Amino acid sequence: MRRFVAILIASSAIVVSGCYHAVVDTGRAPTGAPNVTPWAHSFIYGLVPPAVTETAKKCPGGVAKVETQQTFLNGLVAAITGGIYTPMTISYTCAGGSADATGVKTLKVGAAGAQATMQEAVELSAKLGTMIQVQF
């Protein structure tokens, strides 16, 4: 009986400690504090995901970083509900600048064709160390 209780406690500790943390970093410079949704509602162990986080209006320069995680409290609620309700915390940080490519060199696809223009853009980008926009 003691062995059964020990196994039950050990397996419960492993299951309850199963918090996760996923980060998507776009490489863009962040500006401002992160926008956090501490209780994004998902259901059935995350099979029914939370609502889409609309960032286009709040981050006109794009997103620098997105993080999803299940905190201890989120996991505790999920365990109490048997996985039917599995909340998570979602946060995103806006990127600085503009999403437009203003001030960026643009190459237009001409008579040489798209393949040659793309190759030229790659070489020019490597040489200058900046982004090159290709316009079709």
Secondary structure, DSSP 8 states (H G I E B T S, - for coil): -HHHHHHHHHHHHHHHT---EEEEE-SS-B-S--EEEEEE--BTTTTB-------TTT-TT-EEEEEEE--HHHHHHHHHTTTSB--EEEEEEEBSS-SS-TT-EEEE--TT-HHHHHHHHHHHHHHHTS-EEEE-
